[in-house]
Amino acid sequence: MMQTATRRGNSRWGWWGLGAVLVLAGMAAAVGAHSKPAAKDPGLRIYFVDVEGGQSTLFVTPEGHSLLIDTGWDDNDGRDAGRIVAAAKDAGIRRLDYVLLTHYHADHAGGFAQIAERMPIGTVIDHGENRETGDSTQQVYEKYLRVVADEKLKRIIAKPGDVLPVPDVHLDVISADGETITNPLPGAGQENPACKESGPYAPIQSENPRSLGTLMTFGKLRILDLGDLTNEKEMLFMCPRNLLGHVDILVVSHHGTYTSSSPALIYGIAPRVAIVDNGAKKGGTPAVWDIISKSPGLEGLWQLHFAEAGGAEHNSAEKFLANLTGPDAGNYLKLTAWADGHFELFNSRTRATTKYPAHK
């Protein structure tokens, strides 16, 4: 049809008229393109949900893909599931593309069934079989498997060295089912002087040392979450060589209790910001708080709760606390990061935002 129309306009003035129309249309399109405001980059959004001493962290990429690491507790009238759903709503998502369980303790995996009732889930990721014989942990594991089977969810059993298929980020598996990576990540592998200050540590027989730990890379930003991985497992990839390198954001292991967060790990990775998923009466051990607070290059130590065991000497300043002492308020922390390495932290209690510029 274009050829027929062109032939019919085969005169000097016909060609000129057609050309003028095309030029004007192109100008209009160009003006429209320039006058339309550019879409704002929402950044990588990370919600540290208050699940009262458990863990649940929601990641939403700029393109809207989602990853939930751990699901908090069961029961409590659906408290934790409700808070996770509220975070998802704030991020503008209606489904969870991936749910990763670091291990099967009730404070990390107990809320899975309640989440599955409230939001569609695409794929689950875990470390494989439960290795802890305690009744409560086994019950959490069996309930998890029933939901996975009933909902016909895709399941990935992760191994150290795997790269998980979460879009828009690079997600390395550091530890899983008691094993850890043995080769350095790109740019890492240097001797770790902090090994002299660490260990030896006795093995712990529970699900904690089997935690599925990950290192997320988003542009220039690196975020480490090792679940409840224990000190003796940290030593495997931190000593004598640091196989991870430095990170920007650390989700402090095991809510800040003494069985995790060795000097070899904390001083070796040298986080810019550390975030503790503690409760008022759980986690936030003074000895761990001291190690983290002395970490070289630390710019912020954030806590979901004021830790009663720490007192004023072993808690961060109020601006870094999502929840103070008193009735359960459920305040959360929200970190927004951009690929160039700058990020900011929003405290829902104070409604204030702290900005961290990109390192040059």
C-alpha positions as CSV (number, residue, x, y, z in Angstrom):
1,M,0.0,0.0,0.0
2,M,2.9,2.4,0.6
3,Q,4.1,1.9,-2.9
4,T,0.7,2.6,-4.3
5,A,0.2,5.7,-2.3
6,T,3.7,7.0,-3.3
7,R,2.9,6.5,-6.9
8,R,-0.3,8.4,-6.7
9,G,1.5,11.4,-5.2
10,N,4.1,11.5,-7.9
11,S,4.1,15.2,-8.6
12,R,6.3,18.0,-7.5
13,W,3.7,19.5,-5.1
14,G,2.5,16.1,-3.9
15,W,6.0,15.1,-2.9
16,W,6.6,18.4,-1.1
17,G,3.3,18.1,0.8
18,L,4.1,14.6,1.9
19,G,7.6,15.6,3.0
20,A,6.3,18.6,5.0
21,V,3.8,16.3,6.8
22,L,6.6,13.9,7.7
23,V,8.9,16.7,8.9
24,L,6.2,18.2,11.1
25,A,5.2,14.8,12.5
26,G,8.9,14.1,13.4
27,M,9.2,17.5,15.1
28,A,6.0,16.8,17.1
29,A,7.3,13.4,18.1
30,A,10.6,14.9,19.2
31,V,9.0,17.7,21.2
32,G,6.7,15.1,22.8
33,A,9.7,12.9,23.7
34,H,11.6,15.7,25.3
35,S,8.6,17.2,27.2
36,K,7.8,13.8,28.8
37,P,9.4,13.6,32.2
38,A,11.9,10.8,32.6
39,A,10.8,8.0,34.8
40,K,12.4,8.2,38.3
41,D,14.8,5.4,39.2
42,P,13.2,3.9,42.4
43,G,16.5,2.1,43.3
44,L,16.8,-1.2,45.0
45,R,14.5,-1.1,48.0
46,I,15.2,-3.2,51.0
47,Y,12.8,-3.5,53.9
48,F,14.0,-4.7,57.3
49,V,10.7,-5.8,58.7
50,D,10.3,-5.9,62.5
51,V,9.4,-9.5,63.4
52,E,10.4,-9.1,67.0
53,G,13.8,-10.9,67.1
54,G,13.3,-13.0,64.0
55,Q,14.3,-12.1,60.5
56,S,12.4,-11.0,57.4
57,T,14.0,-8.8,54.7
58,L,12.2,-7.8,51.5
59,F,14.2,-6.8,48.4
60,V,12.5,-5.1,45.5
61,T,14.5,-4.2,42.4
62,P,14.0,-1.1,40.3
63,E,12.2,-3.3,37.7
64,G,9.8,-4.7,40.4
65,H,11.3,-8.2,40.9
66,S,11.1,-9.3,44.5
67,L,13.0,-11.5,46.9
68,L,12.0,-12.2,50.5
69,I,14.7,-13.6,52.8
70,D,13.0,-15.3,55.7
71,T,9.5,-14.9,57.0
72,G,9.5,-14.3,60.7
73,W,7.5,-16.2,63.3
74,D,4.2,-18.1,63.0
75,D,1.1,-17.3,65.1
76,N,0.9,-13.9,66.9
77,D,-2.4,-13.5,65.0
78,G,-0.5,-13.2,61.7
79,R,1.5,-10.2,63.0
80,D,4.7,-10.9,61.0
81,A,2.9,-11.9,57.8
82,G,0.8,-8.7,58.1
83,R,4.0,-6.6,58.4
84,I,5.6,-8.3,55.4
85,V,2.5,-7.7,53.3
86,A,2.5,-4.1,54.4
87,A,6.1,-3.7,53.2
88,A,5.2,-5.3,49.9
89,K,2.3,-2.9,49.5
90,D,4.6,0.1,50.2
91,A,6.9,-1.3,47.5
92,G,4.1,-1.6,45.0
93,I,4.2,-5.4,44.6
94,R,1.5,-8.0,44.9
95,R,3.5,-11.2,44.6
96,L,6.8,-12.6,45.8
97,D,8.9,-13.8,43.0
98,Y,11.4,-15.6,45.3
99,V,11.3,-16.6,49.0
100,L,14.6,-17.7,50.4
101,L,14.7,-19.4,53.8
102,T,18.2,-19.2,55.4
103,H,17.3,-22.2,57.7
104,Y,14.3,-23.8,59.4
105,H,14.2,-22.2,62.9
106,A,10.8,-20.8,63.8
107,D,12.0,-17.2,63.9
108,H,13.1,-17.4,60.3
109,A,10.8,-19.9,58.6
110,G,7.8,-20.1,60.9
111,G,5.8,-17.5,59.0
112,F,6.1,-19.1,55.6
113,A,2.6,-20.7,55.5
114,Q,1.0,-17.5,56.6
115,I,2.8,-15.5,53.9
116,A,1.8,-18.1,51.3
117,E,-1.9,-17.6,52.3
118,R,-1.6,-13.8,51.7
119,M,0.6,-13.5,48.6
120,P,1.4,-15.6,45.5
121,I,4.9,-17.0,45.6
122,G,6.9,-17.9,42.5
123,T,10.0,-19.9,43.6
124,V,11.4,-21.0,47.0
125,I,15.1,-21.3,47.8
126,D,16.5,-23.3,50.7
127,H,19.6,-25.3,51.8
128,G,17.9,-28.7,51.6
129,E,16.9,-31.1,54.3
130,N,16.5,-30.1,57.9
131,R,19.4,-31.3,60.0
132,E,18.1,-30.5,63.5
133,T,16.3,-33.1,65.4
134,G,14.3,-30.8,67.7
135,D,10.5,-31.2,67.4
136,S,9.8,-27.6,66.8
137,T,12.3,-27.1,64.0
138,Q,11.2,-30.4,62.3
139,Q,7.6,-29.2,62.5
140,V,8.5,-25.9,60.8
141,Y,10.3,-27.8,58.0
142,E,7.5,-30.3,57.4
143,K,4.9,-27.5,57.3
144,Y,7.1,-25.7,54.8
145,L,7.3,-28.8,52.6
146,R,3.6,-29.3,52.7
147,V,2.9,-25.7,51.5
148,V,5.5,-26.1,48.7
149,A,3.8,-29.3,47.5
150,D,0.3,-28.0,47.9
151,E,1.0,-24.8,46.0
152,K,3.2,-26.6,43.5
153,L,6.0,-24.1,44.0
154,K,9.3,-24.3,42.1
155,R,12.1,-25.2,44.6
156,I,15.8,-24.5,44.4
157,I,18.2,-26.2,46.8
158,A,21.2,-23.9,46.8
159,K,24.8,-24.9,47.1
160,P,27.9,-22.8,47.9
161,G,29.2,-21.3,44.7
162,D,25.8,-21.1,43.0
163,V,24.5,-17.9,41.5
164,L,20.8,-17.7,42.2
165,P,18.5,-16.6,39.3
166,V,17.0,-13.5,40.9
167,P,16.7,-10.8,38.1
168,D,18.5,-7.4,38.2
169,V,21.0,-8.4,40.9
170,H,23.9,-10.9,41.2
171,L,23.3,-13.2,44.1
172,D,26.2,-15.5,45.1
173,V,25.6,-18.4,47.6
174,I,28.3,-18.2,50.3
175,S,27.2,-21.0,52.6
176,A,24.5,-23.7,52.6
177,D,23.9,-26.9,54.6
178,G,27.1,-26.6,56.6
179,E,29.4,-26.0,53.6
180,T,31.0,-22.7,52.4
181,I,32.7,-21.4,49.3
182,T,36.3,-22.4,48.9
183,N,37.4,-20.0,46.1
184,P,37.6,-16.2,46.4
185,L,35.0,-14.0,44.8
186,P,36.3,-11.6,42.1
187,G,38.7,-9.1,43.7
188,A,38.9,-11.0,47.0
189,G,41.4,-13.5,48.4
190,Q,43.8,-11.3,50.4
191,E,45.2,-12.3,53.8
192,N,42.9,-11.4,56.7
193,P,44.8,-9.8,59.6
194,A,41.7,-10.0,61.8
195,C,42.1,-13.8,61.9
196,K,44.6,-13.3,64.8
197,E,41.8,-11.9,66.9
198,S,39.3,-14.8,66.2
199,G,38.8,-18.3,67.5
200,P,39.1,-21.1,68.0
201,Y,35.3,-21.7,68.0
202,A,33.6,-24.9,69.0
203,P,31.2,-26.4,66.5
204,I,27.5,-26.0,67.1
205,Q,25.0,-28.7,66.3
206,S,21.9,-27.0,65.1
207,E,20.4,-25.5,61.9
208,N,22.3,-22.2,62.5
209,P,25.7,-23.4,61.0
210,R,23.7,-24.7,58.0
211,S,22.3,-21.3,57.1
212,L,22.0,-20.4,53.5
213,G,24.1,-17.2,53.2
214,T,24.2,-14.9,50.2
215,L,26.2,-11.9,48.9
216,M,24.1,-9.7,46.7
217,T,25.7,-7.3,44.2
218,F,23.7,-4.5,42.7
219,G,25.9,-2.2,40.6
220,K,28.7,-1.1,42.8
221,L,26.8,-2.1,46.0
222,R,27.4,-5.3,47.9
223,I,25.0,-6.7,50.6
224,L,25.8,-9.7,52.8
225,D,23.2,-11.8,54.7
226,L,24.4,-15.0,56.3
227,G,21.3,-15.9,58.3
228,D,22.4,-17.3,61.6
229,L,25.7,-18.7,60.4
230,T,28.1,-19.4,63.3
231,N,31.6,-18.3,64.0
232,E,33.3,-21.5,63.1
233,K,31.7,-21.5,59.7
234,E,32.7,-17.8,59.1
235,M,36.3,-18.8,59.6
236,L,36.2,-21.2,56.6
237,F,35.8,-18.3,54.1
238,M,37.5,-15.6,56.2
239,C,40.8,-17.2,57.3
240,P,43.5,-17.2,56.5
241,R,42.2,-15.4,53.3
242,N,39.2,-13.2,53.0
243,L,37.2,-14.9,50.2
244,L,34.5,-12.2,50.2
245,G,36.2,-8.9,50.1
246,H,34.6,-5.7,51.5
247,V,30.8,-5.1,51.6
248,D,28.7,-2.0,51.9
249,I,25.8,-3.4,53.9
250,L,25.8,-6.2,56.5
251,V,22.7,-7.8,57.8
252,V,24.2,-8.8,61.1
253,S,24.1,-12.6,61.6
254,H,21.9,-14.2,64.3
255,H,20.4,-11.0,65.5
256,G,23.7,-9.8,67.0
257,T,24.3,-12.8,69.3
258,Y,27.7,-14.0,70.4
259,T,27.7,-17.2,68.4
260,S,28.2,-15.2,65.2
261,S,30.0,-12.0,64.0
262,S,33.7,-12.9,64.7
263,P,36.3,-10.2,64.3
264,A,37.6,-12.1,61.3
265,L,34.3,-11.6,59.6
266,I,33.4,-8.1,60.7
267,Y,36.8,-6.5,60.3
268,G,37.5,-8.5,57.2
269,I,34.5,-7.3,55.3
270,A,34.6,-3.8,56.8
271,P,30.9,-2.9,56.2
272,R,29.9,0.7,55.8
273,V,26.6,0.0,57.4
274,A,25.5,-2.8,59.7
275,I,21.8,-3.6,60.5
276,V,20.8,-5.8,63.4
277,D,17.5,-7.7,63.3
278,N,17.2,-7.9,67.0
279,G,14.3,-7.7,69.4
280,A,14.1,-5.9,72.7
281,K,15.0,-9.1,74.7
282,K,16.7,-11.1,71.9
283,G,20.0,-10.4,70.3
284,G,22.1,-7.2,70.5
285,T,24.7,-8.9,72.7
286,P,27.1,-6.3,74.1
287,A,30.2,-8.2,73.0
288,V,29.0,-8.3,69.4
289,W,27.9,-4.7,69.5
290,D,31.5,-3.8,70.6
291,I,33.0,-5.7,67.7
292,I,30.8,-4.2,65.1
293,S,31.0,-0.6,66.5
294,K,34.8,-0.8,66.2
295,S,34.8,-2.0,62.6
296,P,37.1,0.0,60.4
297,G,35.1,2.3,58.1
298,L,31.8,1.8,59.8
299,E,29.4,4.7,59.1
300,G,26.2,3.4,60.8
301,L,25.1,0.7,63.2
302,W,21.4,0.4,62.9
303,Q,19.1,-1.7,65.1
304,L,15.4,-2.7,64.9
305,H,15.1,-2.5,68.6
306,F,16.9,-1.0,71.6
307,A,18.5,-4.1,73.2
308,E,17.6,-4.2,76.9
309,A,20.7,-6.3,77.7
310,G,23.0,-3.7,76.3
311,G,22.0,-0.6,78.2
312,A,22.9,2.9,77.1
313,E,26.6,1.8,76.5
314,H,25.8,-0.9,74.0
315,N,23.1,0.5,71.9
316,S,23.3,3.0,69.0
317,A,22.0,6.5,69.3
318,E,18.2,6.9,69.0
319,K,18.3,8.0,65.4
320,F,19.7,4.6,64.5
321,L,16.9,2.7,66.4
322,A,13.6,1.7,64.7
323,N,12.0,0.8,68.0
324,L,12.6,2.2,71.5
325,T,11.5,0.6,74.8
326,G,7.8,0.3,75.3
327,P,4.8,-1.3,73.6
328,D,5.3,-3.1,70.3
329,A,5.2,-0.5,67.5
330,G,6.5,-2.6,64.6
331,N,8.6,0.1,63.1
332,Y,10.8,-0.9,60.2
333,L,14.0,0.3,58.4
334,K,14.0,0.9,54.7
335,L,17.2,1.1,52.7
336,T,17.1,2.4,49.1
337,A,20.3,1.9,47.0
338,W,21.4,2.9,43.5
339,A,23.7,1.2,41.2
340,D,26.4,3.9,41.5
341,G,26.9,2.9,45.1
342,H,25.0,5.6,47.0
343,F,22.2,4.7,49.3
344,E,19.9,6.0,52.0
345,L,18.2,4.6,55.1
346,F,14.7,5.6,56.2
347,N,13.7,5.1,59.8
348,S,9.9,4.7,60.0
349,R,9.8,5.7,63.7
350,T,11.6,9.1,63.2
351,R,10.5,9.5,59.5
352,A,14.0,10.7,58.9
353,T,16.3,9.6,56.1
354,T,20.1,9.3,56.4
355,K,22.1,9.5,53.1
356,Y,25.3,7.7,52.3
357,P,27.2,8.9,49.3
358,A,28.9,6.6,46.9
359,H,32.5,5.9,47.5
360,K,34.9,7.3,44.9
